[in-house]
């Protein structure tokens, strides 16, 4: 996955377009309004402006990872398993040169959610050193990881072999498409199995579309990028008194952060009725995969 700083900035725009870890590992119980874990093992990463907080050590195996966003801005937690001998500081320094993505393996994580919300992913973590980061970029052009939203933790022990969770739907990520096992879902369908069948890393970002916007409309925003033009955001509308009003924007609703080729993870979704898109914002050079066709619409009844 080639994600230079400029690409991280672009990714954040089109979505609108170590820290101290102190929380204990949870075991299948909800705490402090955190939804019940979907697996025996679980842990929470808490996001603030601009820190990530969670445990320093996590048991290997199938783990529910919750991002609790206690900040005001959108945040996510992208996990990477670092290569042997690579430190968190080396990885973060490599983000500035593009070398970081040869220093570790994209390992998923809870995708983007707004302030006060929660996003959940289920991952099968193997022993090693990991880093969690938020790549979202603010209006100042500085990605959140550069402001301190970087944290490391160790995964230790052996996988106990807990069975994969039962999925309500399956998603296949490829170069460059997103295929859902169905295009309409009920409110009880919460767990999606996500498989990366492509040759490069991909993610599954879920966004709720505002009234009046279709998946085709959203996909069209990215078409200009292929000709070197900036992404076209929805245009403003005019109120009855003639005042320009910013057009409604898609709302981040969770998903699964980038996973490496051949990997599988799960996202735990809690979606209201409406129209949605599943999108991959991982960049190819400076162009997000969405521009190459990785935008797929679906509805929740």
Secondary structure as UniProt FT lines:
FT   HELIX           5..15
FT   TURN            32..33
FT   STRAND          41..48
FT   TURN            49..50
FT   STRAND          51..53
FT   STRAND          57..59
FT   STRAND          61..69
FT   STRAND          78..82
FT   TURN            84..85
FT   HELIX           88..95
FT   TURN            96..98
FT   HELIX           100..102
FT   STRAND          104..107
FT   TURN            115..116
FT   STRAND          118..125
FT   STRAND          128..133
FT   TURN            139..140
FT   HELIX           144..147
FT   STRAND          150..156
FT   STRAND          169..174
FT   TURN            175..176
FT   STRAND          177..180
FT   STRAND          184..185
FT   TURN            187..188
FT   STRAND          191..196
FT   STRAND          202..208
FT   TURN            211..212
FT   HELIX           215..223
FT   HELIX           224..227
FT   STRAND          237..238
FT   TURN            240..241
FT   STRAND          244..245
FT   STRAND          251..259
FT   TURN            261..262
FT   STRAND          264..268
FT   STRAND          274..279
FT   STRAND          283..284
FT   TURN            285..286
FT   STRAND          287..288
FT   HELIX           289..292
FT   STRAND          295..300
//
